Amino acid sequence: MSAIVIKLTIDRFEEDKAILVADDGTAIIWPKNKLPTDVHEGSVLSLDIREAIEREKLNKQTAKDIINEIINRPVA
């Protein structure tokens, strides 16, 4: 499974939000309280994006369980 890693620089803080900017100029607005406590303007962060296969399997199984429950429900 491959991952994409994006380097983001904290450009500035606006109230309870952080403005993160990638090398290509793309900006992301992120909740300040979801960042490490010791970061500041100019800090460089890594955003690691990968498929959450285990979570996807769990979601599929949950959907199957719900469908089976509906199908097997006694008719009143």
TIVO-2410 file (N, C-alpha, C; in nm, 3 decimals):
# residues 76
REC num residu      c1      c2      c3 atome chaine
REC   1      M   0.085  -0.117   0.000     N      A
REC   1      M   0.000   0.000   0.000    CA      A
REC   1      M   0.090   0.124   0.000     C      A
REC   2      S   0.069   0.210  -0.095     N      A
REC   2      S   0.150   0.331  -0.103    CA      A
REC   2      S   0.081   0.446  -0.030     C      A
REC   3      A   0.160   0.541   0.006     N      A
REC   3      A   0.108   0.659   0.076    CA      A
REC   3      A   0.156   0.784   0.005     C      A
REC   4      I   0.082   0.889   0.022     N      A
REC   4      I   0.121   1.020  -0.028    CA      A
REC   4      I   0.159   1.103   0.095     C      A
REC   5      V   0.274   1.164   0.091     N      A
REC   5      V   0.317   1.251   0.201    CA      A
REC   5      V   0.326   1.393   0.147     C      A
REC   6      I   0.254   1.483   0.212     N      A
REC   6      I   0.252   1.623   0.171    CA      A
REC   6      I   0.312   1.706   0.284     C      A
REC   7      K   0.409   1.788   0.249     N      A
REC   7      K   0.468   1.880   0.347    CA      A
REC   7      K   0.384   2.007   0.350     C      A
REC   8      L   0.345   2.049   0.468     N      A
REC   8      L   0.262   2.169   0.486    CA      A
REC   8      L   0.332   2.263   0.583     C      A
REC   9      T   0.330   2.390   0.552     N      A
REC   9      T   0.386   2.492   0.640    CA      A
REC   9      T   0.272   2.570   0.703     C      A
REC  10      I   0.282   2.592   0.834     N      A
REC  10      I   0.181   2.675   0.900    CA      A
REC  10      I   0.206   2.819   0.858     C      A
REC  11      D   0.117   2.872   0.777     N      A
REC  11      D   0.129   3.008   0.726    CA      A
REC  11      D   0.090   3.109   0.833     C      A
REC  12      R  -0.024   3.080   0.898     N      A
REC  12      R  -0.074   3.173   1.000    CA      A
REC  12      R  -0.187   3.106   1.078     C      A
REC  13      F  -0.224   3.172   1.187     N      A
REC  13      F  -0.339   3.130   1.267    CA      A
REC  13      F  -0.446   3.236   1.256     C      A
REC  14      E  -0.569   3.193   1.241     N      A
REC  14      E  -0.685   3.283   1.238    CA      A
REC  14      E  -0.786   3.230   1.338     C      A
REC  15      E  -0.794   3.296   1.452     N      A
REC  15      E  -0.881   3.253   1.563    CA      A
REC  15      E  -0.847   3.109   1.600     C      A
REC  16      D  -0.940   3.016   1.585     N      A
REC  16      D  -0.916   2.877   1.625    CA      A
REC  16      D  -0.875   2.788   1.508     C      A
REC  17      K  -0.835   2.849   1.397     N      A
REC  17      K  -0.795   2.775   1.277    CA      A
REC  17      K  -0.649   2.803   1.242     C      A
REC  18      A  -0.587   2.703   1.177     N      A
REC  18      A  -0.452   2.721   1.123    CA      A
REC  18      A  -0.463   2.714   0.972     C      A
REC  19      I  -0.392   2.801   0.905     N      A
REC  19      I  -0.386   2.799   0.759    CA      A
REC  19      I  -0.255   2.729   0.722     C      A
REC  20      L  -0.269   2.610   0.663     N      A
REC  20      L  -0.154   2.529   0.623    CA      A
REC  20      L  -0.138   2.542   0.472     C      A
REC  21      V  -0.015   2.562   0.426     N      A
REC  21      V   0.009   2.581   0.283    CA      A
REC  21      V   0.111   2.478   0.235     C      A
REC  22      A   0.075   2.410   0.125     N      A
REC  22      A   0.164   2.313   0.062    CA      A
REC  22      A   0.261   2.384  -0.031     C      A
REC  23      D   0.362   2.311  -0.076     N      A
REC  23      D   0.462   2.369  -0.167    CA      A
REC  23      D   0.402   2.423  -0.295     C      A
REC  24      D   0.290   2.363  -0.340     N      A
REC  24      D   0.227   2.409  -0.465    CA      A
REC  24      D   0.132   2.526  -0.443     C      A
REC  25      G   0.124   2.575  -0.319     N      A
REC  25      G   0.039   2.689  -0.289    CA      A
REC  25      G  -0.101   2.653  -0.241     C      A
REC  26      T  -0.135   2.526  -0.244     N      A
REC  26      T  -0.266   2.482  -0.195    CA      A
REC  26      T  -0.276   2.508  -0.046     C      A
REC  27      A  -0.386   2.568  -0.004     N      A
REC  27      A  -0.406   2.599   0.138    CA      A
REC  27      A  -0.512   2.506   0.197     C      A
REC  28      I  -0.489   2.468   0.320     N      A
REC  28      I  -0.582   2.385   0.396    CA      A
REC  28      I  -0.611   2.458   0.526     C      A
REC  29      I  -0.738   2.468   0.560     N      A
REC  29      I  -0.778   2.525   0.689    CA      A
REC  29      I  -0.796   2.408   0.785     C      A
REC  30      W  -0.725   2.413   0.898     N      A
REC  30      W  -0.723   2.301   0.991    CA      A
REC  30      W  -0.752   2.352   1.133     C      A
REC  31      P  -0.828   2.278   1.213     N      A
REC  31      P  -0.853   2.322   1.351    CA      A
REC  31      P  -0.722   2.330   1.430     C      A
REC  32      K  -0.701   2.441   1.494     N      A
REC  32      K  -0.577   2.464   1.569    CA      A
REC  32      K  -0.561   2.360   1.680     C      A
REC  33      N  -0.673   2.319   1.742     N      A
REC  33      N  -0.665   2.224   1.852    CA      A
REC  33      N  -0.635   2.081   1.806     C      A
REC  34      K  -0.627   2.058   1.676     N      A
REC  34      K  -0.592   1.926   1.622    CA      A
REC  34      K  -0.446   1.921   1.577     C      A
REC  35      L  -0.369   2.023   1.612     N      A
REC  35      L  -0.226   2.029   1.580    CA      A
REC  35      L  -0.145   2.000   1.706     C      A
REC  36      P  -0.020   1.957   1.692     N      A
REC  36      P   0.066   1.943   1.811    CA      A
REC  36      P   0.075   2.078   1.884     C      A
REC  37      T   0.085   2.073   2.015     N      A
REC  37      T   0.080   2.196   2.095    CA      A
REC  37      T   0.201   2.287   2.077     C      A
REC  38      D   0.314   2.232   2.033     N      A
REC  38      D   0.436   2.313   2.026    CA      A
REC  38      D   0.464   2.372   1.888     C      A
REC  39      V   0.366   2.370   1.796     N      A
REC  39      V   0.388   2.427   1.663    CA      A
REC  39      V   0.365   2.578   1.664     C      A
REC  40      H   0.418   2.644   1.563     N      A
REC  40      H   0.406   2.789   1.551    CA      A
REC  40      H   0.405   2.825   1.403     C      A
REC  41      E   0.380   2.951   1.371     N      A
REC  41      E   0.387   2.995   1.232    CA      A
REC  41      E   0.525   2.962   1.178     C      A
REC  42      G   0.528   2.901   1.061     N      A
REC  42      G   0.654   2.860   1.000    CA      A
REC  42      G   0.689   2.714   1.024     C      A
REC  43      S   0.621   2.649   1.120     N      A
REC  43      S   0.645   2.506   1.143    CA      A
REC  43      S   0.607   2.427   1.019     C      A
REC  44      V   0.686   2.323   0.989     N      A
REC  44      V   0.657   2.236   0.874    CA      A
REC  44      V   0.602   2.105   0.927     C      A
REC  45      L   0.489   2.064   0.871     N      A
REC  45      L   0.420   1.942   0.912    CA      A
REC  45      L   0.417   1.845   0.795     C      A
REC  46      S   0.403   1.717   0.825     N      A
REC  46      S   0.385   1.614   0.721    CA      A
REC  46      S   0.244   1.559   0.731     C      A
REC  47      L   0.175   1.555   0.619     N      A
REC  47      L   0.042   1.496   0.611    CA      A
REC  47      L   0.057   1.366   0.534     C      A
REC  48      D   0.031   1.255   0.601     N      A
REC  48      D   0.046   1.121   0.543    CA      A
REC  48      D  -0.093   1.070   0.505     C      A
REC  49      I  -0.114   1.048   0.375     N      A
REC  49      I  -0.245   1.004   0.326    CA      A
REC  49      I  -0.230   0.862   0.273     C      A
REC  50      R  -0.311   0.772   0.329     N      A
REC  50      R  -0.310   0.634   0.282    CA      A
REC  50      R  -0.449   0.576   0.301     C      A
REC  51      E  -0.476   0.472   0.227     N      A
REC  51      E  -0.607   0.407   0.236    CA      A
REC  51      E  -0.616   0.330   0.368     C      A
REC  52      A  -0.727   0.346   0.437     N      A
REC  52      A  -0.751   0.277   0.563    CA      A
REC  52      A  -0.827   0.148   0.534     C      A
REC  53      I  -0.754   0.046   0.491     N      A
REC  53      I  -0.815  -0.079   0.446    CA      A
REC  53      I  -0.892  -0.148   0.558     C      A
REC  54      E  -0.837  -0.153   0.678     N      A
REC  54      E  -0.907  -0.219   0.788    CA      A
REC  54      E  -1.038  -0.149   0.820     C      A
REC  55      R  -1.038  -0.018   0.817     N      A
REC  55      R  -1.161   0.058   0.844    CA      A
REC  55      R  -1.264   0.030   0.734     C      A
REC  56      E  -1.217   0.021   0.610     N      A
REC  56      E  -1.306  -0.007   0.497    CA      A
REC  56      E  -1.370  -0.145   0.513     C      A
REC  57      K  -1.291  -0.244   0.555     N      A
REC  57      K  -1.345  -0.378   0.578    CA      A
REC  57      K  -1.451  -0.376   0.688     C      A
REC  58      L  -1.423  -0.303   0.795     N      A
REC  58      L  -1.519  -0.292   0.905    CA      A
REC  58      L  -1.648  -0.228   0.858     C      A
REC  59      N  -1.639  -0.122   0.779     N      A
REC  59      N  -1.758  -0.055   0.727    CA      A
REC  59      N  -1.840  -0.148   0.639     C      A
REC  60      K  -1.774  -0.227   0.554     N      A
REC  60      K  -1.845  -0.322   0.468    CA      A
REC  60      K  -1.915  -0.429   0.550     C      A
REC  61      Q  -1.847  -0.480   0.654     N      A
REC  61      Q  -1.907  -0.583   0.738    CA      A
REC  61      Q  -2.027  -0.527   0.813     C      A
REC  62      T  -2.018  -0.405   0.862     N      A
REC  62      T  -2.130  -0.341   0.930    CA      A
REC  62      T  -2.248  -0.328   0.837     C      A
REC  63      A  -2.224  -0.287   0.714     N      A
REC  63      A  -2.332  -0.273   0.615    CA      A
REC  63      A  -2.397  -0.409   0.588     C      A
REC  64      K  -2.316  -0.513   0.573     N      A
REC  64      K  -2.370  -0.648   0.551    CA      A
REC  64      K  -2.455  -0.693   0.669     C      A
REC  65      D  -2.407  -0.667   0.791     N      A
REC  65      D  -2.482  -0.706   0.911    CA      A
REC  65      D  -2.618  -0.636   0.916     C      A
REC  66      I  -2.621  -0.509   0.881     N      A
REC  66      I  -2.747  -0.434   0.882    CA      A
REC  66      I  -2.843  -0.489   0.777     C      A
REC  67      I  -2.792  -0.517   0.658     N      A
REC  67      I  -2.877  -0.573   0.552    CA      A
REC  67      I  -2.933  -0.708   0.595     C      A
REC  68      N  -2.849  -0.794   0.652     N      A
REC  68      N  -2.895  -0.925   0.697    CA      A
REC  68      N  -3.000  -0.912   0.807     C      A
REC  69      E  -2.983  -0.816   0.896     N      A
REC  69      E  -3.081  -0.794   1.002    CA      A
REC  69      E  -3.215  -0.752   0.942     C      A
REC  70      I  -3.212  -0.665   0.842     N      A
REC  70      I  -3.336  -0.619   0.777    CA      A
REC  70      I  -3.402  -0.735   0.703     C      A
REC  71      I  -3.324  -0.812   0.630     N      A
REC  71      I  -3.378  -0.923   0.551    CA      A
REC  71      I  -3.439  -1.031   0.641     C      A
REC  72      N  -3.374  -1.058   0.752     N      A
REC  72      N  -3.418  -1.167   0.840    CA      A
REC  72      N  -3.516  -1.124   0.948     C      A
REC  73      R  -3.559  -0.999   0.945     N      A
REC  73      R  -3.654  -0.948   1.044    CA      A
REC  73      R  -3.790  -1.013   1.021     C      A
REC  74      P  -3.854  -1.064   1.128     N      A
REC  74      P  -3.987  -1.123   1.111    CA      A
REC  74      P  -4.089  -1.017   1.068     C      A
REC  75      V  -4.179  -1.058   0.981     N      A
REC  75      V  -4.284  -0.969   0.932    CA      A
REC  75      V  -4.399  -0.973   1.030     C      A
REC  76      A  -4.447  -0.857   1.071     N      A
REC  76      A  -4.557  -0.850   1.169    CA      A
REC  76      A  -4.691  -0.865   1.104     C      A
***
